[in-house]
Amino acid sequence: MVLTWALCVLLAATCVNGLGVNWGTQASSPLDPKYVVQMLKDNNIKKVKLFDSDHWTVNHFAGTGIEVMLSIPNLELKTFSDDYDAVQDYVKENVSDHLRARGGVNIKYIAVGNEPFLKAYKGRFEKTVFPALKNVQKALNEAGLGHKIKATIPQNADVYNSGNDGPSAGNFRAEIRDVMVKISRFLDQNNAPFVVNIYPFLSLYENEDFPVEFAFFEGGGKGVQDGNVHYTNMFDANLDTLSHSLRKAGASKVKIVVGEIGWPTDGHKEANAEMAQKFYKGLLKKLAANEGTPLNPGYIEVYLFSLTDENLKSIAPGYFERHWGIFRYDGQPKYPIDFSGQGNEKMPVGAKQVKYMAHQWCVLKDDVKNLTRVKGGLDYACSLGDCTSLSYGSTCNKLSERKNISYAFNMYFQMNEQSVEACDFDGAAKITKQNFSDGECLFPVEIISGARRRLAGMLNLIMLMMLMVLL
């Protein structure tokens, strides 16, 4: 045992077995997948969860050995529930074809929808998600892939609750209990995992009386007593609430996978790099120890949320929604972290050879003295750009009024590919070579997106083909 632990310390990168990370692309300029693949390799991250099945993106993982979870967006659930031919086509084009490409893509799971039972959806997907799940697994089975690729549904932790009575009182929400029982038993029958997204930060965000230390892993709070079991952190309590819910559904043997868990770094007073670092340090240490939870001792498969920031995500949940990344929009790290869970925090390896647009910024002109004149431009820039870092408690919250306006102008300018027309604002703005970043407040420069280069290449090819036809 001592020898095993010593070996684990020497080979720290292997201690958190199969750590995964989510990578979303709702950004004005998503990172090129080739940079993302290299980032994962450099940081010994073995698994990635995607939010779609974009063929070009997935193809970059061929021959890498990185385990991939593909996703089917919620808006496609009705089609996948009604049109089995479409499901078969999906499996052929997005699964089977990738398994044969350049050493093959190591596809492990197909996520059918994403948190489809959120209360905010008001039941929109309740009738389509289970039929879609069954169709996807059926098509995988018919293609001879069902033994190694499983269909599942990433669920928000709000599909179950226990009131104030502790995890043992856990059960699926009454209004969706019937369908959740069916889904849970189907997963059990097909040896597929129950994927759940857990966010201690959201509990803190939604309830000012939530005990802060319960969101972390260091104890210190009074915790939750449930019979003979004492819970000192929300992670354990939440997972065991799900376990009790699955037992009551007759699916106690279903493997639980944490599909999303993380801590944002901006957009709220409790969202910052220091708290994110603290959260991950505790979580990764726990995962490395393979201690599990009181009801689920041992290894837990986890996907961190998320790899990079996404400045086009909806801010309906909160301004923090665009700042979950361990890395910034350009793949550069925000804070020290040790993915091995050994407590040796250092800056992770960021994206290499990223191409940036010109190092120029759009800012308020010096001769604009009447700032009420630019209020309309400020509102416009924030409505179509990203001003979430200007919110209370955020990294750019302490800027002067003039720099506040410049920040908004620049975000709009960068997110519109540094177009000259995007830096006008009725003559109140100018383009400058001076970097207006201020302390921890970053005035970003847009990157040249791989997706954008790909689109440009496709357009050039189409134009060339049209020209050849004309000639």
N, C-alpha and C positions, 0 to 999 in steps of 0.2 A: 504493500500500500504506500509506504514511504517512497519507494523507488518509483512507483507510478506517478506520484505527485511531483517528485523531483523532475521526472522526464517531462511532465506537463509544463513545469515552469520553464525548462530549457526550450521547449517547443511551444511557447506561449500562444503562437498564432493558431494552434490547433485546439486550444482548450475550450473555446466556445464552439461546440460542434455545429457545423452547418448554419452559421449565422446568415440571415438574409437581410435584404434592404429593399424598400419600395423605391421605384423610380418613376415619377410622373413627369409629363411633358407639357403641362398647361402653363407655358411660359412664352413670352414674346419671341425669344430665341432659345429653344431647347439645345442642350449640349448634343454634339454629334455622338451617336452611339459608340463609335470607336473609342472616344475618350472615356466614356462611361465604363466600357468593358475593361480598359486599362486601369481605371480607378479601382474597380472591384478586385482585379488581380493584385494590384499593388498593396491593397489593404486586406488581403486574404479573406474577402467576403465571397462566400461560395454560392449564394442564392440571390436571385432578384425577382421581385414581383412587379409586373408591368400592369398598366391599366387599360391596355387594349391588346391587339394582336397584329399591329402594323408589320407587314411582311418585311419591309426594308430594315426596320429596327431589329426584329427578332433574328434576322439572318446574320447580324453581327455577332451573335452568341454561338454560332456554329463552330464546333471544334474547340471551344473554350473550356468545356467541362462545367461551366457555371449552370446551376440548376435554375430553370425558368418557370415562373407561373404566369401564364397568359390570362387575359381577362376579356370578357364579353360585356360591353357597356349596358347599363340598364335600358337604354332606349332600344336596344335590339332584342330585349327579352320576349316581346310579343311575337316577333318573327320566328325566334328560336322555339317558341312554344307551339306555334301553329304550322310551321313549314319545315317538315323533317328533311326534305331535300336540301333546304338551305343549311341545315345543321350538318348534313353529310358533306356538303361542299366546303363548309368551314373546316371540318376535321381534315379533309383531304388537303386543302390549300394552306391551312395555317398550322397543321400538326404533322400530318404524314409527310408532306413535301419537305418540311424543315428537318425531319429526322434523317433524311437522305442527303442533306446539303453539307458538303465540305466537312465531314466528320460528324455531322449531326448536331442539332440543338437538343440539349438535355432538358426536355420539357417534362415536368413532374405533375403539375396541376393545371386545370382550367377553371378559373374563377368565373362563375356564371352570375353576372350582375355584381353590384357592390353596395352593400348595406341597403337592400331593397325594402326592408321593413321599417326604415326610419319613419318616425311619426310625421315628420315634415312632408313626406310623400303622400300622406293621407290615403293609403291603401292602393296607390296607383299600380304597384307591381305585384300585389299579393296573389293575383290569379294566374300570373304568367311565369313567375320565377321557378316554381316547382316543376311544372311541365317542361320548361326549358332545361332545367337541371337533368331531368330524366332523359330527355332527348339527346343531350350532349353525351351523357355516359353511355347511352345505347349506341350512338354512332361511334364512340371510341371502342366499345366492345366489338362492334361489327367490323371495325377496321383492324382488329387484332391488337389493339393498344390498351384495352381496358385493364389489363393486369398490371401495367406500370404507370399509366396516366389516369388520374382521378379527377372527376368534376366535383366542384364544391361551391359554396356560396359564402363569400366573406360577409359576416354579420356584424353590425354594431352591437356593443354590449347592452344596448337598451332593449334587446329582444327578450331579455330576462331580468328579473328583479327579485329582491327578497324583503322589500320594505325596510323596516328597522330591526328585523329579527335575526340578522346574521345569515351567512351563506347557506346554512342547512334549510332555511325557508325558501331557498331559491326555486323559481319556476318560470317558465316562459310566460310572457304577457298574455293575459286572458283573451284579448281580442285576436291574437294570432297563434294561440296555443295549438289548435288543431293542426294547422299547416306546419308549424314548427316540429310537432311530434312526427308528422309524416316525413319531413325533410331529415330529421335526426335519424329515424329508423332506416331511411333510404341510404344515408351515408354509412350507417353501420353495416347494412347488407352488402354494400359495395366496397367496404374497407377504405372509405374515403374520410378525410378529416373534417372536423367542424372548425372552420376558420372564424376567429373572432378578433375584432379590433378594440383595443383597450386604451383609454386615454385618461390617466389620472389628472393631467392638466385641465381637462374639460370639467372635471368635478370641482376643481378649485376655481375655475373661471365662472362656473354657473352658480356657485354657492360661496358667498364670502365667509360663511361660518364653517366651511369645510376645514378640518384640521390639516394644516399644511404638511406636517411631517408624515402624515398617513399616505401622502402621494409619493413619498420617497422610500428608501430602503434602510434607513438608519435607526428606526425605532424612535423613541423619544416622546411619542404621543401615547395617549391611553389605549389606542387600538380598539379592536372589536373582540369581545368574548362571545364565543358560540359553543355552548356546552363545555366540553373539556378542551376546546381548541381556542388559542388566543392568536388573533391576526394583528400583525404590526404594520402591514402595508396593504394598500388597495389592490395591488397586483395579485397577491395571493388570495385575498378575499373575493375578488371579482372572478378569477378563474375557478375557484371552488364553488361559487354560486352557480356558475355554468355547469360544473360537474353534477351538482345536486339536481339542476334542471334536466340534464340529460338522463340521469337515473330515473327521474319521475316520468320521463318520456319513453322509458324502456330501451334506452340506447347508451347504457353506461360504459360500454367498451369503445365508444368512438374516440379516436385520437383527437386531441385539441391542439390546434396550431394558432399562435398569435400572429394574425395577418398584418396588424399595424400597431405600433406603440412608439411613442417619442415625446419630445418636448420642444415647443417652438422658441424662437429667439428674438422675436420682435412682435409689435402689434398689440401689446398688453403689458401692464406693469409687472406681471408675474412671468412674462415671456422674455427671457434674456439668456445670454450665453452661459452665465454662471450657473443658473438653475438647470439649464439643459445639461451642462457638464456633470453636475451633481446627480441628476436623474440617471444619466447613462452609466456613470461610474457604479452606482448601486445596482442597476439592472444587469449590467454586463458581469459584474462580480458574482451576482447570484446565478446567472446562467452558466458561468464558467465552473462554478462549484457543483453544478448538476443537482442542486438540492430540491428543485421543484417546489410544490406547495404541499400543505398538509394532506390534501386528497390526491394530489398528483406528484408524488415524489419522483425525482430523477429528471431526465432530459426533457426540455420543452423547446419546441421549434418556434423560432421568433423571427419576424421581419421588422426591422427598425423603420420608422417613418419620420423623415424620409431622407433620400440621398441629397437632393438639391431643392432650393426654394423654387416656387412657381408663382410668377407675378400676374398670372391671368386667372388664378383660381377664384371662385366665388368668395366674397367676404361676408356672405350672409351669416355664417357661424360666428364670425369675428374677424378683426383685422389680422390676427395672428395666423390666419389660415394660409397666408402666402409665405410663411417663414418657418416651416417645419424642417427645413434642410439642415443636415449636419454640415453640408457644404453650401456655399453661396450659389447664386445663379450661374456663375462661370466655373463652378467646380473647385473653387478655392476654399480651404477649411476655415471654419469659424472659431473653433476652440479645440484644445487638446482632448483626446479621447483614446482609450485603449480597447480596441475591439476584441482583444483576447481576454479581457476581464481580470487581468492581473494587477491592475492599479498603476501601471506604468504609463500614465497619460502623456502623450506627446501629439503634436500636430499630425493628423493623418496625411497620407499622400494625396495631393490634389490632382486635378486634371492637368495634363501636360500638353504643351504646344497649342493651347487654345488660341484661336484667331479673334482679335478684337477689331471693332470698327475704329475709325480715326479717334485719337485721344483729344476729343473736343466736347464741350459742354454747352448747354443752352441755359442762360441765366438772365435775370432781370437787368435791364440797362441801368447804368449809374445815374442817368439824368431823369429817371422816373421818380418824382418826389411824392406825387399823390397816389398812394397805394390803393385807395378805393377804386381808382381807375382800372386796376387790373383784377378786381375781384371776380369778374365774369370769366377772365382767362384762367384764373386760378381754379375756379370751380370746374371749368371745362377740362383742364389738364388733369385734375384729380379724378374726374368721372370717367375718363378714357385712358388714364395712365395708372400709376400706383403710388398713392400717398400714404400707405398704411404705416410707414416708418415715421410719419409725422405725428401719429396719435399719442395720446397721453401715456407716459411711461416707456415710450419707444426710443430707439437709438437717435432719432433726429428731432425729438420733442423739444430740445432746448435751443434750437436754432433761432436766430433773430428773425424778425418778421420778413425782412428782405430775403434772407437766405431760405426761409420757408417757401417763399414764392419761387425762388430760383430752383429749389429742389423739385417742386411740382412741375415747373416748366421743363427741367432736364429729364425727368422720368418720361414725360410725354414725348419729348424729342428722341430719346434713346429707343423707346418702345415703338417708334415709327421710323426706325432705321436711319436716324439722324437726317431725315428729310429737311431741307431748308424751309419748306413750307410749314414744318412742325415746330419751327422756332421763330414765330412772328408775334402772335398774341397782340394783334393791332399795333404793331410797332414797339411794344414794350420789352421785347426780348432780343438778345444778341447771342451769337455763337462765339465762344472763347476757347483758347488753348489752356486757360488757367483752371486747374483742378480745384473745385470748390468744396471738396470733402472736408469735414470738420470733426476732428476727434474720431469717435466711433461711428459718426454719421458718414456713410459712404455715398458719394455722388457717382453712380455707376456709369460705365461705358458699355454699350451693348456688344455682345459677342456676335461673330458671324456664325450663324447656326448651320449645322450640317443639313438639317431639313430644308433650310432656305437654299443652300447650294444645290441640294438634290432637286428641288423644284425648279431652280433656274436651269439646271442641266436638262431636265425633262422638257421645259419650254423651248430651250435652244434646239433640242432634238426634234421637237414637233415643228418648229419653224423651218429647220433644215429639210425635213421631209416634205413640207408644203412647198418649199422652194424647188425641190427636185421635181415635184409633180407639175409645177408651173412651167419648168424648163422642158 
